[in-house]
Each structure stands twice: as C-alpha cells, then as structure tokens.
C-alpha cells in the first residue's frame, strides 16, 4: 500500500529510510511545539491560552504535513513559522494596545487575519498564481537559495537554537561570543554565570557534528539521527556529572494528558471578527498583505532550496507537484487559524530529513504523526537538548552550501544576488527577505546593463513589491 501511495521505488527509497528521515526532521524541529506557544502567549506556560496554542501547533502542523504527504508526495514538514509567529505576537499586542480588548480577545481577532491569509493562499494555489511566482524567480537567484538557506541553518545551529549568546544578541553567537572572544576568560565575562552550561552546549554541539560527519562519510544510514542521539547522551551525562542537574527531572512532574478543554474554550474556532473590525479595514488589509508576502517567499525559498539539495528540480529549476506543495501550507494555515496558531509554513529543518534520505510524502507523514503523538508525549520531546539539534542543523547547512558549485561565478548578474543573499538570509532571519534582495539586485543589474528584456514582467513586479516593503511600507 505504501509503495502504491508514495511510489517509493520510483523515488529510489524505502519505508525504513523514509521513517528515519521523518524522525530526523521531527527531532530537529520539535522545539517549535513548546517555543510557539511560548512566543504567542508571552511565555505564560501552563495557562489555558498556552495549552490551546500548544495543541493547535501540533494539530495544524500535522494537517499541513498530511496534505503535503498525500497531495504532493514530498518530504517537507511544516509548522507555525518562526518570524511569522513573533510578528503575530506583536500584532496581538498592538491590537490590545489600540483597543479595549483583552489579550485573549486580541489574539482571537488576530486569528481572523491568519484565516484570511490562508484562504487567499488556497485560492492563489488553486489558480496556479503562486506557482507562476516561483517560475518568475530567475534561475541564478534560485540557485543561490539553497546555499543561503544553508548559512541560515548554520546560523540557527550556532546561535539561537543552541542558546549560546550574550545580552548584546546578534547572529552566529557561538562563533562571535565564544570562539570570537579569543580567551576563555573573556568568553566567561561575556556570557556570565551560564558559562559552564554554554561550554557543555558548545562541546556537545561539535561532538555531535563530528559524529554525524564521520558516520556519513562511512556511508552509515541514519547518520544524522545517530549523531543527535550521541550528542543527547553526552549532554545528559555532562549535566549530571559537571552541573549536578538531573536531565530527566521534568518527567517526574510532567502531565501527559492533553489539555483539550483549554483549546476548546480559548482557541478552537474562536475567531473574533467583531474585534477585528475595531482596528480598521486599512490596517487589516495591510497586515494580511504583510503576512502573505513574508509567508509566500519563505515557503517558496524553503521548497526550492530543499528540493534542490534533494535533486528534485528539473533542468529549469522547477519542482514537480509544486502546486500541491504550496497548497499544503495554505491548508495548514487555515487549520492553524481555526485551531489557534499563527501562519503554518514549510520548515527549513525539512532539509535534515531530506539529507537522511527522505524523498517522498512518507517522510512528511511520519513527522506529522509524531507531532500528533506529541499531544500525549510532549514532555519526552522536551528533554532533547538544543545542542543535539544544533549538530544536525549545522551539518545540513554545510551540505546545502555546496550548492554554490552550480552558480555561474563568471556572470555578475548571478554572483551579486547570490552573494548578498548569503549574507541577508542568516542576518535577517528571513528567507523571504533574502530572496527579495536577490530579486532587486538581479533586476537592477539587468536593467542598467542593457538586458532589461531578459527580465520577466512578473520579476519586475516582485522587485517593486520588495522595494516598497523595504523602503516605503509603514
């Protein structure tokens, strides 16, 4: 049955490989299950709203992945997008600030914006508009998306995911604040009382990375997940031996009962349209357009970049079943708005599953099922150390950077956009913004070198939209 549904032999894969890939993807992105409700509820852990968002995160993500699995037969996972969820939280706070509504009522009003965005994307996906936008991205820019995402993954692994940073913040925390400090004493001064835990994190991260690389070089199947498990064991042992911490202490008091009642009372189908009208039509339209632009290009970038690494693109840089893949995140977003979470988008961590051999929807199905299982087993997923997932993210990032070999460095109209994308994505934290900068640079170069006719009308339109967003939008 699985062979018939997912065409495993045709895609040169197996059930075992796909399941391992799905588990690998899950382990690298499981952090979102707790982080998303933290961000959307101001870290009000255990509150009724937090519980509702927690369940919505698991359910909406699974729905999106099931559509990806059975509709597009692609190995890409999805969940509420990072960046988009932070923006959603800001919108909720602003709505509460300009109206007399409570945070909960403002949250429910903001969910209406997500519903509108999701419905717009469903229509655009069915009408092939989003696919045409993908086709409008020049080949040179498309070739640079995967390497730029690779650097972004390395930044996540070496920074925010690992939790190694100073109060000053900034990208590539480990490289800047730990190794960049030159001496351990300076690093300790920068990082304060948490220095010991950070040393353990850095050591674990790189040991896990080296385990993955060695196993991969030896051709061991499941190298990524084995490296993550090795890193987890090292981290747990280090906590117990050097820091005097029981890494499994949280399990003794953890609740494994899903808080369905809290979701039903706070987020499930709790769309506050009357509250939405209080902020004005113009503001609503502006917010919907902003969410659409960010989500559209983040999703497109992730799909194209990850598919490129997996060898799923044809000679023109196009991915089969792109329409269905784009529809999956639109359905996931609608599901998120109805259950209680922000925009659901394709996750860049999908690259870890692809690197583990995932090539079909069975990978996405496996990850989706694990998200549903987490409704009951979230405390277990929570004990996986961030350092272990960082090892996988850095490794996958290194591999994706190798895509630079496909860029024609003799052509400045390719080199310049790609070079700036390599910087823009990790520093801005946005795939969409990186693509936008690449499009603008490509268009300007062609326009002022007498090759304006080589640029499609839609590419001009997209470049103009990003110019407005970067320099004119309020």
C-alpha positions as CSV (number, residue, x, y, z in Angstrom):
1,X,0.0,0.0,0.0
2,X,2.8,2.4,0.9
3,X,4.6,1.7,-2.4
4,X,1.4,2.4,-4.3
5,X,0.7,5.6,-2.5
6,X,4.2,7.1,-2.2
7,X,6.0,5.5,-5.2
8,X,9.0,4.5,-3.1
9,X,10.9,2.5,-5.7
10,X,10.4,5.2,-8.3
11,X,12.0,7.7,-5.9
12,X,14.8,5.2,-5.0
13,X,13.9,5.0,-1.3
14,X,12.4,2.6,1.2
15,X,9.9,2.5,4.1
16,X,12.8,2.3,6.6
17,X,14.6,5.3,5.1
18,X,11.5,7.4,4.9
19,X,10.6,6.7,8.6
20,X,14.1,7.5,9.8
21,X,14.0,10.7,7.7
22,X,10.7,11.7,9.2
23,X,12.0,11.0,12.7
24,X,15.1,13.1,11.9
25,X,13.0,16.0,10.7
26,X,10.9,15.8,13.8
27,X,13.8,15.8,16.2
28,X,15.3,18.9,14.5
29,X,12.0,20.9,14.6
30,X,10.4,19.5,17.8
31,X,11.4,22.7,19.6
32,X,8.6,24.6,17.9
33,X,6.0,22.6,19.9
34,X,6.9,24.4,23.1
35,X,8.5,27.5,21.6
36,X,5.5,28.6,19.5
37,X,3.0,28.8,22.4
38,X,5.8,30.5,24.5
39,X,6.1,33.2,21.8
40,X,2.4,33.6,21.2
41,X,1.4,33.8,24.9
42,X,4.4,35.8,26.3
43,X,5.9,32.7,27.9
44,X,2.8,32.1,30.0
45,X,3.5,28.4,30.2
46,X,0.7,26.3,31.6
47,X,-2.0,28.9,31.1
48,X,-5.3,28.0,29.3
49,X,-4.2,30.0,26.2
50,X,-0.7,28.4,26.2
51,X,-2.3,25.0,26.3
52,X,-4.6,25.8,23.5
53,X,-1.8,27.1,21.3
54,X,0.3,24.1,22.2
55,X,-2.4,21.7,20.9
56,X,-3.1,23.9,17.8
57,X,0.6,23.8,17.0
58,X,0.6,20.0,16.9
59,X,-2.7,19.6,15.1
60,X,-2.3,22.3,12.5
61,X,1.2,21.2,11.7
62,X,0.1,17.6,11.3
63,X,-2.8,18.6,9.0
64,X,-0.4,20.5,6.7
65,X,2.0,17.6,6.6
66,X,-0.7,15.1,5.8
67,X,-1.7,17.3,2.8
68,X,1.9,17.5,1.8
69,X,2.3,13.7,2.1
70,X,-0.8,12.6,0.2
71,X,-1.3,15.6,-2.1
72,X,2.2,16.5,-3.2
73,X,4.1,13.3,-2.1
74,X,7.0,15.4,-1.0
75,X,9.1,15.0,2.2
76,X,8.7,18.6,3.5
77,X,7.4,19.2,7.0
78,X,5.6,22.3,8.2
79,X,4.7,24.1,11.4
80,X,4.0,27.6,12.6
81,X,6.8,29.6,11.0
82,X,9.5,31.3,13.1
83,X,9.5,35.0,12.5
84,X,5.8,34.9,11.5
85,X,4.8,33.8,15.0
86,X,6.9,36.6,16.5
87,X,5.2,39.1,14.2
88,X,1.8,37.6,15.1
89,X,2.6,38.2,18.8
90,X,3.5,41.8,18.0
91,X,0.2,42.2,16.1
92,X,-1.8,40.8,19.1
93,X,0.0,43.2,21.5
94,X,-0.7,46.1,19.2
95,X,-4.4,45.2,18.8
96,X,-4.7,45.1,22.6
97,X,-2.9,48.4,22.9
98,X,-5.1,50.4,20.4
99,X,-8.4,48.8,21.6
100,X,-10.0,48.0,24.9
101,X,-9.8,44.3,24.2
102,X,-8.1,41.8,26.5
103,X,-5.0,39.9,25.2
104,X,-7.2,36.8,24.6
105,X,-9.8,38.8,22.6
106,X,-7.0,40.4,20.6
107,X,-5.4,37.0,20.0
108,X,-8.8,35.7,18.7
109,X,-9.1,38.8,16.5
110,X,-5.6,38.3,15.0
111,X,-6.6,34.7,14.2
112,X,-9.0,36.2,11.7
113,X,-6.1,37.7,9.8
114,X,-4.4,34.3,9.6
115,X,-7.7,32.8,8.3
116,X,-7.9,35.4,5.6
117,X,-4.3,34.9,4.6
118,X,-4.8,31.1,4.4
119,X,-7.9,31.4,2.3
120,X,-6.1,33.8,-0.1
121,X,-3.3,31.3,-0.4
122,X,-5.7,28.5,-1.1
123,X,-7.2,30.4,-4.0
124,X,-3.9,31.6,-5.3
125,X,-2.5,28.0,-5.1
126,X,-5.5,26.5,-6.9
127,X,-5.3,29.2,-9.6
128,X,-1.5,28.5,-10.1
129,X,-0.7,32.1,-9.2
130,X,1.9,31.1,-6.5
131,X,3.5,28.6,-9.0
132,X,3.9,31.4,-11.5
133,X,5.6,33.5,-8.9
134,X,8.0,30.6,-8.3
135,X,8.7,30.5,-12.1
136,X,9.3,34.2,-12.1
137,X,12.3,33.9,-9.8
138,X,15.4,34.0,-12.1
139,X,17.5,30.8,-12.3
140,X,20.6,32.5,-10.8
141,X,18.6,33.6,-7.8
142,X,17.0,30.2,-7.4
143,X,20.5,28.5,-7.5
144,X,21.5,30.8,-4.6
145,X,18.5,30.0,-2.4
146,X,19.8,26.6,-1.1
147,X,23.3,27.8,-0.1
148,X,21.8,30.9,1.5
149,X,19.4,28.7,3.5
150,X,22.4,26.6,4.4
151,X,24.1,29.6,6.0
152,X,20.8,30.4,7.7
153,X,20.7,26.8,9.1
154,X,24.3,27.1,10.3
155,X,23.4,30.4,12.0
156,X,20.4,28.9,13.7
157,X,22.5,25.9,14.9
158,X,25.4,28.2,16.0
159,X,23.2,30.7,17.7
160,X,19.5,30.9,18.7
161,X,18.8,27.2,18.7
162,X,21.8,26.4,20.9
163,X,21.1,29.3,23.3
164,X,24.7,30.4,23.4
165,X,24.7,34.2,23.2
166,X,25.5,37.4,25.2
167,X,23.0,40.0,26.1
168,X,24.0,42.0,23.1
169,X,22.5,39.4,20.8
170,X,23.4,39.2,17.1
171,X,23.9,36.4,14.5
172,X,26.3,33.4,14.8
173,X,26.5,33.6,18.6
174,X,28.9,30.7,19.1
175,X,31.4,31.9,16.6
176,X,31.2,35.5,17.7
177,X,30.8,35.4,21.5
178,X,32.5,32.1,22.3
179,X,35.3,31.5,19.8
180,X,35.5,35.2,18.9
181,X,36.3,36.1,22.5
182,X,39.9,34.7,21.9
183,X,40.4,33.6,25.5
184,X,38.1,31.6,27.9
185,X,38.2,34.4,30.5
186,X,36.8,36.9,28.1
187,X,34.1,34.5,26.9
188,X,33.2,33.8,30.5
189,X,32.9,37.6,31.2
190,X,30.7,38.0,28.1
191,X,28.4,35.1,29.0
192,X,28.2,35.4,32.8
193,X,27.0,32.8,35.2
194,X,25.7,30.5,32.5
195,X,29.2,29.9,31.1
196,X,29.5,26.3,32.3
197,X,26.3,25.3,30.6
198,X,27.3,27.1,27.5
199,X,30.7,25.3,27.4
200,X,28.8,22.0,27.7
201,X,26.5,23.1,24.8
202,X,29.4,24.1,22.5
203,X,31.3,20.8,23.2
204,X,28.2,18.7,22.7
205,X,27.3,20.5,19.5
206,X,30.6,20.0,17.8
207,X,31.0,16.4,19.1
208,X,27.5,15.6,17.6
209,X,28.5,17.3,14.4
210,X,31.7,15.3,14.1
211,X,29.8,12.0,14.8
212,X,27.4,12.8,12.0
213,X,30.1,13.7,9.6
214,X,32.2,10.6,10.3
215,X,29.2,8.3,10.1
216,X,28.0,10.0,6.8
217,X,31.5,9.6,5.3
218,X,31.4,5.9,6.1
219,X,28.0,5.7,4.4
220,X,26.1,4.8,7.6
221,X,22.3,5.1,7.1
222,X,20.6,7.4,9.6
223,X,23.9,9.3,10.4
224,X,22.0,12.4,11.4
225,X,19.7,10.9,13.9
226,X,22.5,8.7,15.3
227,X,24.7,11.8,15.8
228,X,21.8,13.6,17.5
229,X,21.3,10.7,19.9
230,X,25.1,10.6,20.6
231,X,25.0,14.3,21.3
232,X,22.0,13.9,23.6
233,X,23.7,11.3,25.7
234,X,26.8,13.4,26.0
235,X,24.8,16.4,27.1
236,X,22.7,14.5,29.6
237,X,25.9,13.0,31.1
238,X,27.5,16.4,31.2
239,X,24.6,17.9,33.1
240,X,24.6,15.1,35.6
241,X,28.4,15.0,36.2
242,X,29.6,18.6,35.8
243,X,26.5,20.7,36.5
244,X,24.7,18.5,39.1
245,X,21.5,18.6,37.1
246,X,19.1,15.6,36.6
247,X,18.3,15.9,32.9
248,X,15.1,13.8,33.3
249,X,13.8,15.6,36.4
250,X,11.0,17.3,34.4
251,X,9.5,13.9,33.6
252,X,8.6,13.2,37.2
253,X,6.1,16.0,37.4
254,X,5.1,16.2,33.8
255,X,1.5,15.8,32.7
256,X,0.8,13.6,29.7
257,X,-2.9,14.5,29.5
258,X,-3.7,16.7,26.5
259,X,-5.5,20.0,27.6
260,X,-8.3,19.7,25.0
261,X,-10.7,21.6,27.3
262,X,-8.4,24.7,27.3
263,X,-8.2,24.6,23.5
264,X,-12.0,24.3,23.1
265,X,-12.6,27.3,25.4
266,X,-9.9,29.6,24.1
267,X,-8.7,28.9,20.6
268,X,-10.7,26.3,18.7
269,X,-12.9,28.2,16.2
270,X,-12.6,31.3,18.4
271,X,-12.5,33.8,15.7
272,X,-13.2,37.4,16.9
273,X,-14.4,39.1,13.7
274,X,-16.1,41.9,15.7
275,X,-12.9,42.7,17.4
276,X,-11.0,42.7,14.1
277,X,-13.3,45.4,12.8
278,X,-12.2,47.7,15.7
279,X,-8.7,48.1,14.2
280,X,-9.9,49.3,10.8
281,X,-10.1,47.9,7.3
282,X,-6.9,49.5,6.1
283,X,-4.8,48.1,8.9
284,X,-6.4,44.7,8.4
285,X,-5.6,44.7,4.7
286,X,-2.0,45.9,5.4
287,X,-1.5,43.1,7.9
288,X,-2.9,40.4,5.6
289,X,-0.6,41.6,2.7
290,X,2.4,41.7,5.0
291,X,1.7,38.1,6.3
292,X,1.2,36.9,2.7
293,X,4.4,38.4,1.4
294,X,6.6,37.0,4.2
295,X,4.9,33.6,4.1
296,X,4.9,33.3,0.4
297,X,8.6,33.8,-0.2
298,X,9.7,31.9,3.0
299,X,7.7,28.9,1.7
300,X,8.9,29.2,-1.9
301,X,12.5,29.6,-0.7
302,X,12.4,26.6,1.6
303,X,10.7,24.4,-1.1
304,X,13.1,25.4,-3.9
305,X,16.2,25.3,-1.7
306,X,15.5,21.9,0.0
307,X,14.2,20.4,-3.3
308,X,17.4,21.5,-5.0
309,X,19.5,19.7,-2.3
310,X,17.4,16.5,-2.8
311,X,17.8,16.6,-6.6
312,X,14.0,17.1,-7.1
313,X,14.4,20.1,-9.5
314,X,14.4,19.7,-13.3
315,X,17.0,21.3,-15.6
316,X,15.0,24.5,-15.5
317,X,15.0,24.6,-11.7
318,X,11.3,23.7,-11.4
319,X,9.9,21.1,-8.9
320,X,7.1,18.7,-9.9
321,X,3.9,19.0,-7.8
322,X,4.9,22.5,-6.7
323,X,1.2,23.5,-6.8
324,X,0.2,20.7,-4.4
325,X,3.2,21.5,-2.1
326,X,2.1,25.2,-1.9
327,X,-1.5,24.2,-1.3
328,X,-0.3,22.2,1.7
329,X,1.0,25.2,3.6
330,X,-2.2,27.1,2.7
331,X,-4.4,24.4,4.2
332,X,-2.1,24.2,7.2
333,X,-2.5,28.0,7.7
334,X,-6.3,27.7,7.5
335,X,-6.2,24.8,10.0
336,X,-3.9,26.9,12.3
337,X,-6.3,29.9,12.3
338,X,-9.2,27.6,13.2
339,X,-7.4,25.7,16.0
340,X,-5.4,28.7,17.4
341,X,-2.0,29.4,16.0
342,X,-0.2,31.7,13.6
343,X,0.8,31.0,10.0
344,X,1.8,27.5,9.2
345,X,4.7,27.3,6.6
346,X,7.2,24.8,5.2
347,X,10.0,24.4,7.7
348,X,13.7,24.8,6.7
349,X,14.5,22.0,9.1
350,X,13.0,19.7,6.5
351,X,16.4,19.7,5.0
352,X,17.6,17.4,7.8
353,X,15.1,14.7,6.8
354,X,16.0,15.1,3.1
355,X,19.6,14.6,4.0
356,X,18.7,11.5,5.9
357,X,17.2,10.1,2.7
358,X,13.7,11.3,2.7
359,X,12.3,11.6,-0.8
360,X,8.5,11.1,-0.6
361,X,5.4,12.1,1.3
362,X,6.0,9.2,3.7
363,X,8.7,11.3,5.4
364,X,6.2,14.2,5.9
365,X,3.5,11.7,7.1
366,X,5.9,10.2,9.7
367,X,6.7,13.7,11.0
368,X,3.1,14.6,11.1
369,X,2.2,11.5,13.1
370,X,4.9,12.3,15.5
371,X,3.5,15.8,16.0
372,X,0.2,14.3,16.9
373,X,1.8,11.8,19.3
374,X,3.4,14.8,21.0
375,X,0.0,15.8,22.2
376,X,0.4,13.0,24.7
377,X,4.2,12.8,24.9
378,X,5.4,16.4,24.7
379,X,7.5,16.2,28.0
380,X,9.6,13.5,26.4
381,X,10.3,15.6,23.3
382,X,11.2,18.5,25.5
383,X,14.2,16.7,27.0
384,X,16.1,16.5,23.7
385,X,18.8,19.1,24.2
386,X,19.1,22.0,21.8
387,X,22.8,21.2,21.3
388,X,21.8,17.9,19.7
389,X,19.5,19.6,17.1
390,X,22.2,22.2,16.5
391,X,24.6,19.5,15.4
392,X,22.1,18.4,12.7
393,X,21.3,21.9,11.6
394,X,25.0,22.8,11.2
395,X,25.7,19.6,9.2
396,X,22.8,20.1,6.9
397,X,23.7,23.8,6.5
398,X,27.3,22.8,5.4
399,X,25.9,20.4,2.8
400,X,23.5,23.0,1.4
401,X,26.3,25.5,1.0
402,X,27.8,23.1,-1.6
403,X,25.1,24.2,-4.0
404,X,27.2,27.2,-4.7
405,X,29.0,25.0,-7.3
406,X,26.0,25.4,-9.6
407,X,26.3,29.2,-9.6
408,X,28.0,30.8,-12.6
409,X,30.5,33.0,-10.9
410,X,31.7,34.4,-14.2
411,X,28.3,36.2,-14.5
412,X,27.9,39.1,-12.1
413,X,24.1,39.1,-12.6
414,X,24.2,35.7,-10.8
415,X,27.2,36.3,-8.4
416,X,26.0,39.6,-6.9
417,X,22.4,38.5,-6.0
418,X,23.7,35.2,-4.6
419,X,26.5,36.9,-2.5
420,X,24.0,39.3,-1.0
421,X,21.5,36.5,-0.3
422,X,24.2,34.6,1.5
423,X,24.5,37.5,4.0
424,X,20.9,38.6,4.1
425,X,19.2,35.3,5.0
426,X,21.2,34.4,8.1
427,X,21.4,38.0,9.4
428,X,17.8,39.0,8.8
429,X,16.5,35.5,9.7
430,X,14.1,35.7,6.8
431,X,14.3,33.5,3.6
432,X,11.7,35.8,2.0
433,X,13.8,39.0,2.7
434,X,16.9,37.3,1.3
435,X,15.0,36.4,-1.9
436,X,13.7,39.9,-2.2
437,X,17.2,41.4,-2.0
438,X,18.4,38.9,-4.6
439,X,15.5,39.8,-7.0
440,X,16.1,43.6,-6.6
441,X,19.8,43.3,-7.3
442,X,19.3,41.0,-10.3
443,X,16.7,43.3,-11.8
444,X,18.8,46.5,-11.3
445,X,21.8,44.8,-12.9
446,X,19.9,43.7,-15.9
447,X,18.0,47.0,-16.3
448,X,21.2,49.1,-16.3
449,X,23.3,46.8,-18.5
450,X,21.0,46.9,-21.5
451,X,19.4,43.5,-20.8
452,X,16.1,44.7,-19.5
453,X,14.2,42.4,-21.9
454,X,15.7,39.3,-20.1
455,X,13.7,40.1,-17.0
456,X,10.1,38.9,-17.0
457,X,7.3,41.3,-16.2
458,X,6.4,39.4,-13.0
459,X,10.0,39.7,-11.8
460,X,9.8,43.4,-12.2
461,X,6.6,43.4,-10.2
462,X,8.1,41.3,-7.4
463,X,11.1,43.5,-7.2
464,X,8.9,46.6,-7.0
465,X,6.9,45.0,-4.2
466,X,10.0,44.3,-2.2
467,X,11.3,47.8,-2.8
468,X,8.1,49.2,-1.4
469,X,8.2,46.8,1.5
470,X,11.8,47.6,2.4
471,X,11.7,51.4,1.9
472,X,8.2,52.7,1.8
473,X,5.9,50.5,3.9
474,X,5.0,51.7,7.3
